[in-house]
């Protein structure tokens, strides 16, 4: 089963979920594939047209050569059961969520054996990708079939991404620190109220920039990172315990 | 009492404490003033000579037109009592520490009435100033006399600094968040152990960069920021309480 991802003019890519991330995918795949998209919110039709994407039914999207699931976590299982009965043999199904263990299990469970699966996590969002995605990172977990090879080559050659080949468990273990801590600190700082902007140091400016990049993420993203990643609770407890310990130390020294 | 800081060729500046920050001051004032420095560690004599600074006694430094105290917090009172008996009328004494309320009180208490006092906080350190200090920020608190005017003009015109005129209390209130939080988060992350460097997001990279800028600061700096700033304990408690609250919320949702 050799799929030439570089010879893709005729290949169709169907995007399920046309939110901020679905649009980002469309912008970056435009010109490489025949693009279709489905979203339950029909008001996305005009935006899709502007981006050169055919807005259509979930059934039509599920018959594409490649299906990219960019739907909210809450609808993930419904999307899988819907496309499972429609997609044809050799189809490549890709997800793009922030956690990988649980969605990979679901894709293996619901999608028929004749469908190839690659779990991915683009380590960027609409905000960090505002100047383009070249040089940014994407984690790629091969789940079923061999299409991860041409897919990774496409990401490197045509999109200029840094590809990190990994497994769902290795991914989630590392992401629990990388994303778990960033979102946790961002949430706490957000609750502290407006941050000073006048008498700031370079390191504080960087800290504020870091957290502001994730503070506008959808609540589902925070929820997925903190609750759907099996390693997050451990990292979180460690952070809170060490913070508490430091607090006690400082009170005793005061 | 008009002091022309721009006409400074003959003016002498004495630096008390020739650690990393004392050296940074010397590098940036070189060519503007006749520079002298004192440090109890006599092995700093050669480094001083290389930077065009006369390494001398505390008494000689205390007879300069401007005295900059860049000594560790622990020796601050000793330095003040030593220079108080030597410095001549019209001398300008400046400190450069990370907190301002307590040191300002001490300077007012120990230094004779005929000495002018300006409390400053350069909002940068040797690491953030490695590419030069132009454009960086300095907080300036007038404490006694009028020499803060020519001093601020010198900072702006000759060093290219952004001058923030403030009071010790306003400074410490804002710094408790700016520096208190940065150092607190840096300390907790440091205790968590080595951070991932492979599968990182842009926001996590910024977070790591932010904390790494302060993780090499001297322990006295952390101590001053967390314990000598009267507003730090409140900010810290707020941070720890909100972190704990979020932790409980996430446990309940899990």
Interface residues (C-beta under 8 A of the other chain):
Chain A: X123 X124 X128 X136 X137 X139 X164 X166 X171 X174 X175 X177 X178 X179 X181 X182 X184 X185 X186 X187 X188 X189 X191 X192 X195 X196 X198 X199 X200 X201 X202 X203 X204 X206 X207 X209 X210 X211 X213 X214 X223 X226 X227 X233 X236 X237 X238 X239 X240 X242 X243 X244 X245 X246 X247 X250 X251 X253 X254
Chain B: X123 X124 X128 X136 X137 X139 X164 X166 X171 X174 X175 X177 X178 X179 X181 X182 X184 X185 X186 X187 X188 X189 X191 X192 X195 X196 X198 X199 X200 X201 X202 X203 X204 X206 X207 X209 X210 X211 X213 X214 X223 X226 X227 X233 X236 X237 X238 X239 X240 X242 X243 X244 X246 X247 X250 X251 X253 X254
